[in-house]
């Protein structure tokens, strides 16, 4: 399974990735993005991942 993480705080992104991999170590984190513009650009240039994780506050 391929996943991307969209999170603007590096510490939170690192923690989230750690949690994802604890649940299933076979998940491949293919991108860690920090902004909406990075995310839009990534989706335009890459195939859709199986999982997208993002947080809103």
Backbone atoms as SQL, in Angstrom:
CREATE TABLE atoms (id INTEGER PRIMARY KEY, chain TEXT, resi INTEGER, resn TEXT, atom TEXT, x REAL, y REAL, z REAL);
INSERT INTO atoms VALUES
  (1, 'A', 1, 'UNK', 'N', 0.850, -1.166, 0.000),
  (2, 'A', 1, 'UNK', 'CA', 0.000, 0.000, 0.000),
  (3, 'A', 1, 'UNK', 'C', 0.898, 1.232, 0.000),
  (4, 'A', 2, 'UNK', 'N', 0.561, 2.193, -0.837),
  (5, 'A', 2, 'UNK', 'CA', 1.303, 3.453, -0.920),
  (6, 'A', 2, 'UNK', 'C', 0.492, 4.555, -0.249),
  (7, 'A', 3, 'UNK', 'N', 1.181, 5.389, 0.531),
  (8, 'A', 3, 'UNK', 'CA', 0.499, 6.434, 1.281),
  (9, 'A', 3, 'UNK', 'C', 1.271, 7.744, 1.198),
  (10, 'A', 4, 'UNK', 'N', 0.542, 8.842, 1.341),
  (11, 'A', 4, 'UNK', 'CA', 1.179, 10.142, 1.495),
  (12, 'A', 4, 'UNK', 'C', 0.663, 10.767, 2.789),
  (13, 'A', 5, 'UNK', 'N', 1.512, 11.605, 3.371),
  (14, 'A', 5, 'UNK', 'CA', 1.164, 12.332, 4.583),
  (15, 'A', 5, 'UNK', 'C', 1.238, 13.811, 4.264),
  (16, 'A', 6, 'UNK', 'N', 0.155, 14.521, 4.554),
  (17, 'A', 6, 'UNK', 'CA', 0.108, 15.966, 4.363),
  (18, 'A', 6, 'UNK', 'C', -0.035, 16.591, 5.746),
  (19, 'A', 7, 'UNK', 'N', 1.018, 17.265, 6.178),
  (20, 'A', 7, 'UNK', 'CA', 1.050, 17.852, 7.524),
  (21, 'A', 7, 'UNK', 'C', 2.096, 18.958, 7.544),
  (22, 'A', 8, 'UNK', 'N', 1.708, 20.125, 8.013),
  (23, 'A', 8, 'UNK', 'CA', 2.640, 21.254, 7.986),
  (24, 'A', 8, 'UNK', 'C', 3.612, 21.284, 9.166),
  (25, 'A', 9, 'UNK', 'N', 3.349, 20.538, 10.198),
  (26, 'A', 9, 'UNK', 'CA', 4.261, 20.489, 11.336),
  (27, 'A', 9, 'UNK', 'C', 5.097, 19.213, 11.264),
  (28, 'A', 10, 'UNK', 'N', 6.400, 19.373, 11.133),
  (29, 'A', 10, 'UNK', 'CA', 7.315, 18.254, 10.937),
  (30, 'A', 10, 'UNK', 'C', 7.191, 17.219, 12.057),
  (31, 'A', 11, 'UNK', 'N', 7.124, 17.677, 13.297),
  (32, 'A', 11, 'UNK', 'CA', 7.038, 16.747, 14.424),
  (33, 'A', 11, 'UNK', 'C', 5.768, 15.893, 14.354),
  (34, 'A', 12, 'UNK', 'N', 4.657, 16.525, 14.016),
  (35, 'A', 12, 'UNK', 'CA', 3.389, 15.796, 13.898),
  (36, 'A', 12, 'UNK', 'C', 3.444, 14.803, 12.738),
  (37, 'A', 13, 'UNK', 'N', 4.060, 15.213, 11.627),
  (38, 'A', 13, 'UNK', 'CA', 4.180, 14.318, 10.471),
  (39, 'A', 13, 'UNK', 'C', 5.026, 13.098, 10.820),
  (40, 'A', 14, 'UNK', 'N', 6.123, 13.328, 11.512),
  (41, 'A', 14, 'UNK', 'CA', 6.995, 12.223, 11.921),
  (42, 'A', 14, 'UNK', 'C', 6.244, 11.259, 12.837),
  (43, 'A', 15, 'UNK', 'N', 5.497, 11.792, 13.774),
  (44, 'A', 15, 'UNK', 'CA', 4.720, 10.960, 14.694),
  (45, 'A', 15, 'UNK', 'C', 3.656, 10.163, 13.932),
  (46, 'A', 16, 'UNK', 'N', 2.963, 10.813, 13.023),
  (47, 'A', 16, 'UNK', 'CA', 1.928, 10.144, 12.239),
  (48, 'A', 16, 'UNK', 'C', 2.513, 9.013, 11.398),
  (49, 'A', 17, 'UNK', 'N', 3.641, 9.258, 10.767),
  (50, 'A', 17, 'UNK', 'CA', 4.293, 8.225, 9.960),
  (51, 'A', 17, 'UNK', 'C', 4.680, 7.045, 10.841),
  (52, 'A', 18, 'UNK', 'N', 5.208, 7.335, 12.014),
  (53, 'A', 18, 'UNK', 'CA', 5.576, 6.267, 12.946),
  (54, 'A', 18, 'UNK', 'C', 4.359, 5.423, 13.312),
  (55, 'A', 19, 'UNK', 'N', 3.222, 6.084, 13.571),
  (56, 'A', 19, 'UNK', 'CA', 1.999, 5.361, 13.917),
  (57, 'A', 19, 'UNK', 'C', 1.499, 4.502, 12.757),
  (58, 'A', 20, 'UNK', 'N', 1.526, 5.062, 11.560),
  (59, 'A', 20, 'UNK', 'CA', 1.088, 4.314, 10.373),
  (60, 'A', 20, 'UNK', 'C', 1.925, 3.050, 10.220),
  (61, 'A', 21, 'UNK', 'N', 3.234, 3.182, 10.356),
  (62, 'A', 21, 'UNK', 'CA', 4.120, 2.041, 10.173),
  (63, 'A', 21, 'UNK', 'C', 4.006, 1.028, 11.306),
  (64, 'A', 22, 'UNK', 'N', 3.598, 1.487, 12.490),
  (65, 'A', 22, 'UNK', 'CA', 3.332, 0.547, 13.589),
  (66, 'A', 22, 'UNK', 'C', 2.132, -0.336, 13.261),
  (67, 'A', 23, 'UNK', 'N', 1.133, 0.249, 12.647),
  (68, 'A', 23, 'UNK', 'CA', -0.068, -0.503, 12.274),
  (69, 'A', 23, 'UNK', 'C', 0.261, -1.504, 11.176),
  (70, 'A', 24, 'UNK', 'N', 1.038, -1.071, 10.180),
  (71, 'A', 24, 'UNK', 'CA', 1.393, -1.957, 9.068),
  (72, 'A', 24, 'UNK', 'C', 2.729, -1.515, 8.483),
  (73, 'A', 25, 'UNK', 'N', 3.771, -2.253, 8.801),
  (74, 'A', 25, 'UNK', 'CA', 5.123, -1.895, 8.355),
  (75, 'A', 25, 'UNK', 'C', 5.308, -2.009, 6.847),
  (76, 'A', 26, 'UNK', 'N', 4.376, -2.642, 6.166),
  (77, 'A', 26, 'UNK', 'CA', 4.513, -2.778, 4.711),
  (78, 'A', 26, 'UNK', 'C', 4.004, -1.551, 3.953),
  (79, 'A', 27, 'UNK', 'N', 3.387, -0.612, 4.661),
  (80, 'A', 27, 'UNK', 'CA', 2.915, 0.616, 4.001),
  (81, 'A', 27, 'UNK', 'C', 4.132, 1.435, 3.577),
  (82, 'A', 28, 'UNK', 'N', 4.115, 1.882, 2.341),
  (83, 'A', 28, 'UNK', 'CA', 5.199, 2.696, 1.800),
  (84, 'A', 28, 'UNK', 'C', 4.758, 4.158, 1.790),
  (85, 'A', 29, 'UNK', 'N', 5.453, 4.986, 2.546),
  (86, 'A', 29, 'UNK', 'CA', 5.172, 6.433, 2.553),
  (87, 'A', 29, 'UNK', 'C', 5.894, 7.003, 1.336),
  (88, 'A', 30, 'UNK', 'N', 5.137, 7.380, 0.314),
  (89, 'A', 30, 'UNK', 'CA', 5.741, 7.832, -0.940),
  (90, 'A', 30, 'UNK', 'C', 5.952, 9.341, -0.977),
  (91, 'A', 31, 'UNK', 'N', 5.295, 10.073, -0.063),
  (92, 'A', 31, 'UNK', 'CA', 5.500, 11.520, -0.008),
  (93, 'A', 31, 'UNK', 'C', 5.091, 12.047, 1.357),
  (94, 'A', 32, 'UNK', 'N', 5.835, 13.058, 1.796),
  (95, 'A', 32, 'UNK', 'CA', 5.499, 13.800, 3.004),
  (96, 'A', 32, 'UNK', 'C', 5.445, 15.266, 2.573),
  (97, 'A', 33, 'UNK', 'N', 4.244, 15.813, 2.550),
  (98, 'A', 33, 'UNK', 'CA', 4.026, 17.152, 2.008),
  (99, 'A', 33, 'UNK', 'C', 3.608, 18.112, 3.110),
  (100, 'A', 34, 'UNK', 'N', 4.012, 19.399, 2.956),
  (101, 'A', 34, 'UNK', 'CA', 3.750, 20.367, 4.011),
  (102, 'A', 34, 'UNK', 'C', 2.726, 21.437, 3.639),
  (103, 'A', 35, 'UNK', 'N', 2.473, 21.637, 2.371),
  (104, 'A', 35, 'UNK', 'CA', 1.567, 22.718, 1.975),
  (105, 'A', 35, 'UNK', 'C', 0.520, 22.228, 0.972),
  (106, 'A', 36, 'UNK', 'N', -0.525, 23.012, 0.825),
  (107, 'A', 36, 'UNK', 'CA', -1.565, 22.696, -0.158),
  (108, 'A', 36, 'UNK', 'C', -0.981, 22.738, -1.564),
  (109, 'A', 37, 'UNK', 'N', -0.161, 23.739, -1.842),
  (110, 'A', 37, 'UNK', 'CA', 0.401, 23.838, -3.196),
  (111, 'A', 37, 'UNK', 'C', 1.324, 22.666, -3.502),
  (112, 'A', 38, 'UNK', 'N', 2.104, 22.202, -2.527),
  (113, 'A', 38, 'UNK', 'CA', 2.923, 21.005, -2.735),
  (114, 'A', 38, 'UNK', 'C', 2.033, 19.800, -3.018),
  (115, 'A', 39, 'UNK', 'N', 0.941, 19.707, -2.283),
  (116, 'A', 39, 'UNK', 'CA', 0.028, 18.570, -2.433),
  (117, 'A', 39, 'UNK', 'C', -0.626, 18.556, -3.807),
  (118, 'A', 40, 'UNK', 'N', -1.131, 19.705, -4.236),
  (119, 'A', 40, 'UNK', 'CA', -1.768, 19.808, -5.556),
  (120, 'A', 40, 'UNK', 'C', -0.769, 19.440, -6.642),
  (121, 'A', 41, 'UNK', 'N', 0.443, 19.958, -6.535),
  (122, 'A', 41, 'UNK', 'CA', 1.483, 19.664, -7.513),
  (123, 'A', 41, 'UNK', 'C', 1.794, 18.169, -7.529),
  (124, 'A', 42, 'UNK', 'N', 1.897, 17.566, -6.337),
  (125, 'A', 42, 'UNK', 'CA', 2.194, 16.135, -6.252),
  (126, 'A', 42, 'UNK', 'C', 1.097, 15.315, -6.926),
  (127, 'A', 43, 'UNK', 'N', -0.171, 15.641, -6.633),
  (128, 'A', 43, 'UNK', 'CA', -1.290, 14.883, -7.221),
  (129, 'A', 43, 'UNK', 'C', -1.351, 15.043, -8.733),
  (130, 'A', 44, 'UNK', 'N', -0.933, 16.170, -9.253),
  (131, 'A', 44, 'UNK', 'CA', -0.925, 16.370, -10.708),
  (132, 'A', 44, 'UNK', 'C', 0.131, 15.515, -11.398),
  (133, 'A', 45, 'UNK', 'N', 1.217, 15.215, -10.704),
  (134, 'A', 45, 'UNK', 'CA', 2.360, 14.550, -11.322),
  (135, 'A', 45, 'UNK', 'C', 2.497, 13.063, -10.982),
  (136, 'A', 46, 'UNK', 'N', 1.697, 12.576, -10.041),
  (137, 'A', 46, 'UNK', 'CA', 1.867, 11.207, -9.557),
  (138, 'A', 46, 'UNK', 'C', 0.550, 10.446, -9.567),
  (139, 'A', 47, 'UNK', 'N', 0.651, 9.126, -9.606),
  (140, 'A', 47, 'UNK', 'CA', -0.575, 8.326, -9.524),
  (141, 'A', 47, 'UNK', 'C', -1.191, 8.432, -8.123),
  (142, 'A', 48, 'UNK', 'N', -2.469, 8.240, -8.051),
  (143, 'A', 48, 'UNK', 'CA', -3.201, 8.331, -6.786),
  (144, 'A', 48, 'UNK', 'C', -2.684, 7.268, -5.811),
  (145, 'A', 49, 'UNK', 'N', -2.332, 7.676, -4.590),
  (146, 'A', 49, 'UNK', 'CA', -1.897, 6.682, -3.597),
  (147, 'A', 49, 'UNK', 'C', -3.110, 5.921, -3.072),
  (148, 'A', 50, 'UNK', 'N', -2.839, 4.845, -2.342),
  (149, 'A', 50, 'UNK', 'CA', -3.911, 4.073, -1.735),
  (150, 'A', 50, 'UNK', 'C', -4.479, 4.770, -0.502),
  (151, 'A', 51, 'UNK', 'N', -3.642, 5.595, 0.145),
  (152, 'A', 51, 'UNK', 'CA', -4.062, 6.245, 1.381),
  (153, 'A', 51, 'UNK', 'C', -3.484, 7.647, 1.459),
  (154, 'A', 52, 'UNK', 'N', -4.302, 8.590, 1.922),
  (155, 'A', 52, 'UNK', 'CA', -3.866, 9.966, 2.160),
  (156, 'A', 52, 'UNK', 'C', -4.196, 10.292, 3.610),
  (157, 'A', 53, 'UNK', 'N', -3.196, 10.789, 4.323),
  (158, 'A', 53, 'UNK', 'CA', -3.424, 11.171, 5.708),
  (159, 'A', 53, 'UNK', 'C', -3.131, 12.657, 5.859),
  (160, 'A', 54, 'UNK', 'N', -4.109, 13.389, 6.383),
  (161, 'A', 54, 'UNK', 'CA', -3.910, 14.812, 6.609),
  (162, 'A', 54, 'UNK', 'C', -4.721, 15.223, 7.838),
  (163, 'A', 55, 'UNK', 'N', -4.314, 16.333, 8.417),
  (164, 'A', 55, 'UNK', 'CA', -5.018, 16.830, 9.600),
  (165, 'A', 55, 'UNK', 'C', -5.468, 18.261, 9.366),
  (166, 'A', 56, 'UNK', 'N', -6.563, 18.586, 9.981),
  (167, 'A', 56, 'UNK', 'CA', -7.090, 19.958, 9.943),
  (168, 'A', 56, 'UNK', 'C', -7.280, 20.422, 11.373),
  (169, 'A', 57, 'UNK', 'N', -6.950, 21.661, 11.609),
  (170, 'A', 57, 'UNK', 'CA', -7.169, 22.228, 12.944),
  (171, 'A', 57, 'UNK', 'C', -8.097, 23.413, 12.809);
